[in-house]
């Protein structure tokens, strides 16, 4: 069952569009807004307790970034589009993103190991606590925090900037894959092993562990995403529309 989106407080920050963008991106990453799900401007505005304007602007940004796309029209001439839907996950694209990320992570871990960087143990604690709570958003955020700490340890800002270019797409794939419990804990065992190798100054070991970590993550994500795609069956035509597709709600074109 789709989880409701949290209400936002307009007074919390001056840029409400950014708040809406981040809230929707979090929902897409965590699977609350599922791949292929149709979305309406009016319904999202109601759930977030904001006006339609920031939602419209946020959806335009999400479309530009590839997280939402034109939805195919279910009635009328074939090929026409009406409204928006959450962009379906593309496992081939995710694999390509991981190829690039793997190269950057390898460079980062080698440079950080040469400095014998001691990563904050709280990074690992944060990740394991998120796993215990079953909080997928917190797991994803903790994963980003761990890798970002490695990037910053290199003292080369270009590594972090480059690695984060496609992070939101990785977040999305992780949000889908982390629905499976067995995927969660091993990630933090691998992170802990990498952190120990980095602190010891063992460049060869740290590099090998990071490469293995990236390959396993890419494989697990692809496997889980493919399994989830195969499990999805199209709804019958007579099925009652979701709340996000209620008649009378205008879809953003």
C-alpha positions as CSV (number, residue, x, y, z in Angstrom):
1,X,0.0,0.0,0.0
2,X,1.4,3.4,-0.9
3,X,2.4,5.4,2.1
4,X,1.1,9.0,2.4
5,X,3.5,11.8,1.7
6,X,4.5,14.0,4.7
7,X,3.0,17.4,5.1
8,X,5.5,20.3,4.7
9,X,5.7,23.5,6.6
10,X,6.1,26.4,4.3
11,X,7.7,28.5,7.0
12,X,10.5,26.0,7.5
13,X,12.5,27.3,4.5
14,X,12.2,30.1,2.0
15,X,12.5,27.8,-1.1
16,X,9.3,25.7,-1.0
17,X,10.0,24.3,-4.5
18,X,13.2,22.7,-3.2
19,X,11.4,21.2,-0.2
20,X,8.8,19.7,-2.5
21,X,11.5,18.4,-4.9
22,X,13.3,16.7,-2.1
23,X,10.2,15.3,-0.6
24,X,9.1,13.8,-3.9
25,X,12.6,12.5,-4.7
26,X,12.7,10.8,-1.2
27,X,9.3,9.2,-1.9
28,X,10.5,8.0,-5.3
29,X,13.8,6.7,-3.8
30,X,12.0,4.9,-1.0
31,X,9.4,3.4,-3.4
32,X,6.4,5.3,-1.8
33,X,5.9,6.6,-5.3
34,X,6.5,3.5,-7.3
35,X,8.0,3.1,-10.7
36,X,5.4,3.6,-13.4
37,X,2.9,5.1,-10.9
38,X,0.8,8.0,-12.4
39,X,1.0,11.2,-10.4
40,X,-1.2,14.3,-10.4
41,X,-0.2,17.8,-9.4
42,X,-3.4,18.3,-7.4
43,X,-3.0,15.1,-5.3
44,X,0.6,15.7,-4.5
45,X,-0.1,19.3,-3.5
46,X,-2.9,18.0,-1.2
47,X,-0.7,15.4,0.4
48,X,2.2,17.8,1.0
49,X,-0.2,20.5,2.2
50,X,1.2,23.1,-0.2
51,X,-0.1,25.1,-3.2
52,X,0.0,23.7,-6.7
53,X,2.7,26.1,-7.9
54,X,5.7,24.6,-6.1
55,X,4.6,21.1,-7.0
56,X,4.4,22.1,-10.7
57,X,7.9,23.6,-10.5
58,X,9.3,20.6,-8.6
59,X,7.7,18.1,-11.1
60,X,9.3,20.1,-14.0
61,X,12.7,19.6,-12.3
62,X,12.1,16.0,-11.6
63,X,11.2,15.5,-15.3
64,X,14.3,17.3,-16.4
65,X,16.4,15.0,-14.1
66,X,14.7,11.9,-15.4
67,X,12.7,10.8,-12.3
68,X,9.3,11.4,-13.8
69,X,8.2,11.2,-17.5
70,X,5.2,11.6,-19.7
71,X,2.7,8.9,-19.0
72,X,1.2,7.0,-21.9
73,X,-2.4,7.6,-22.6
74,X,-4.6,4.6,-21.7
75,X,-7.5,5.7,-23.9
76,X,-7.7,7.4,-27.3
77,X,-5.1,7.4,-30.0
78,X,-2.0,5.2,-29.3
79,X,1.2,7.0,-28.7
80,X,-0.3,10.1,-27.2
81,X,0.7,11.1,-23.7
82,X,-1.2,12.6,-20.9
83,X,0.1,13.5,-17.5
84,X,3.1,12.2,-15.7
85,X,4.3,8.9,-14.1
86,X,7.3,7.9,-12.1
87,X,10.0,6.8,-14.5
88,X,10.4,3.0,-14.6
89,X,13.8,1.8,-13.4
90,X,16.3,0.9,-16.1
91,X,18.7,-1.8,-14.9
92,X,21.0,-1.2,-17.8
93,X,21.3,2.5,-16.9
94,X,22.0,1.7,-13.3
95,X,24.7,-0.8,-14.2
96,X,26.4,1.9,-16.3
97,X,26.1,4.4,-13.5
98,X,27.8,1.9,-11.2
99,X,30.7,1.4,-13.7
100,X,31.4,5.1,-13.4
101,X,30.9,5.2,-9.7
102,X,33.2,2.2,-9.2
103,X,36.1,3.9,-11.0
104,X,35.6,7.0,-8.8
105,X,35.2,5.0,-5.6
106,X,38.4,3.1,-6.4
107,X,40.4,6.3,-6.9
108,X,38.9,7.7,-3.7
109,X,39.7,4.7,-1.5
110,X,43.2,4.5,-2.8
111,X,43.9,8.1,-2.0
112,X,42.2,7.9,1.4
113,X,44.2,4.8,2.3
114,X,47.5,6.5,1.4
115,X,46.6,9.0,4.0
116,X,45.6,6.3,6.5
117,X,42.3,8.0,7.0
118,X,40.4,7.0,10.1
119,X,36.7,7.3,9.3
120,X,34.3,8.3,12.0
121,X,32.8,5.1,13.6
122,X,29.5,7.0,13.9
123,X,29.1,6.5,10.1
124,X,28.9,2.7,10.5
125,X,26.7,3.0,13.6
126,X,24.3,5.2,11.7
127,X,24.0,2.7,8.9
128,X,23.5,-0.3,11.2
129,X,20.9,1.6,13.3
130,X,19.0,2.4,10.1
131,X,19.0,-1.3,9.2
132,X,17.7,-2.2,12.6
133,X,14.9,0.3,12.3
134,X,14.1,-0.8,8.7
135,X,14.3,2.9,7.7
136,X,15.1,2.8,4.0
137,X,15.6,6.5,3.6
138,X,18.0,6.5,6.6
139,X,19.9,3.5,5.1
140,X,20.4,5.4,1.8
141,X,21.4,8.6,3.6
142,X,23.9,6.7,5.7
143,X,25.4,5.0,2.6
144,X,25.9,8.4,1.0
145,X,27.5,9.8,4.2
146,X,30.0,6.9,4.3
147,X,31.0,7.3,0.6
148,X,31.1,11.1,0.9
149,X,33.5,10.8,3.9
150,X,35.8,8.8,1.7
151,X,35.6,11.3,-1.2
152,X,36.4,14.2,1.2
153,X,39.3,12.3,2.7
154,X,41.0,12.5,-0.7
155,X,41.1,16.3,-0.5
156,X,40.2,16.4,-4.2
157,X,36.8,18.0,-4.5
158,X,36.4,16.9,-8.1
159,X,36.0,13.3,-7.0
160,X,33.0,14.1,-4.7
161,X,31.5,16.4,-7.4
162,X,31.8,13.8,-10.1
163,X,30.6,10.9,-7.9
164,X,27.5,12.8,-6.8
165,X,26.3,13.6,-10.3
166,X,24.2,10.5,-10.6
167,X,23.7,9.8,-7.0
168,X,20.0,10.4,-7.1
169,X,19.6,7.6,-9.6
170,X,21.5,5.2,-7.4
171,X,19.4,6.3,-4.5
172,X,16.3,5.3,-6.5
173,X,17.7,1.9,-7.3
174,X,18.8,1.3,-3.7
175,X,15.3,2.3,-2.5
176,X,13.8,-0.5,-4.6
177,X,16.5,-3.1,-3.8
178,X,16.5,-2.4,-0.1
179,X,12.9,-3.6,0.2
180,X,14.6,-7.0,0.4
181,X,15.8,-7.5,4.0
182,X,18.8,-9.8,3.1
183,X,20.4,-7.0,1.1
184,X,20.7,-4.6,4.0
185,X,23.1,-5.9,6.6
186,X,25.9,-7.1,4.3
187,X,26.4,-3.6,3.0
188,X,27.6,-2.4,6.4
189,X,29.8,-5.4,6.9
190,X,31.5,-4.4,3.7
191,X,31.7,-0.8,4.7
192,X,33.3,-1.7,8.0
193,X,35.9,-3.9,6.3
194,X,36.8,-1.1,3.9
195,X,37.1,1.4,6.8
196,X,39.6,-0.9,8.5
197,X,41.7,-1.4,5.4
198,X,41.7,2.4,4.8
199,X,42.9,3.1,8.4
200,X,45.6,0.4,8.2
201,X,47.1,1.9,5.0
202,X,46.7,-1.3,3.0
203,X,46.0,0.2,-0.4
204,X,45.8,-3.1,-2.3
205,X,43.3,-4.6,0.2
206,X,41.2,-1.4,0.4
207,X,41.0,-1.2,-3.4
208,X,40.1,-4.9,-3.7
209,X,37.3,-4.5,-1.1
210,X,35.9,-1.4,-2.7
211,X,35.8,-3.0,-6.2
212,X,34.1,-6.1,-4.7
213,X,31.7,-3.9,-2.8
214,X,30.7,-2.0,-6.0
215,X,30.4,-5.1,-8.1
216,X,28.2,-6.8,-5.5
217,X,26.1,-3.7,-5.1
218,X,25.5,-3.4,-8.8
219,X,24.7,-7.2,-9.1
220,X,22.3,-7.1,-6.2
221,X,20.5,-4.1,-7.4
222,X,20.2,-5.5,-10.9
223,X,19.0,-8.8,-9.6
224,X,16.4,-7.3,-7.3
225,X,15.1,-4.8,-9.8
226,X,14.8,-7.4,-12.5
227,X,12.9,-9.7,-10.0
228,X,10.6,-6.8,-9.0
229,X,9.9,-6.0,-12.7
230,X,9.0,-9.6,-13.5
231,X,6.7,-9.7,-10.5
232,X,4.7,-6.7,-11.6
233,X,1.6,-7.6,-13.6
234,X,-0.4,-4.9,-15.4
235,X,-3.7,-4.0,-13.7
236,X,-7.0,-5.1,-15.3
237,X,-8.8,-2.4,-17.3
238,X,-11.8,-2.5,-15.0
239,X,-9.7,-1.8,-11.9
240,X,-10.7,1.3,-9.9
241,X,-8.2,4.1,-10.4
242,X,-5.7,5.0,-7.7
243,X,-6.3,8.1,-5.7
244,X,-3.7,9.8,-7.7
245,X,-5.7,9.2,-10.9
246,X,-9.2,10.3,-9.6
247,X,-11.4,11.8,-12.3
248,X,-11.5,15.5,-12.1
249,X,-7.9,15.9,-11.2
250,X,-5.9,17.6,-13.9
251,X,-2.6,16.0,-14.8
252,X,0.4,18.1,-15.3
253,X,1.3,18.0,-19.0
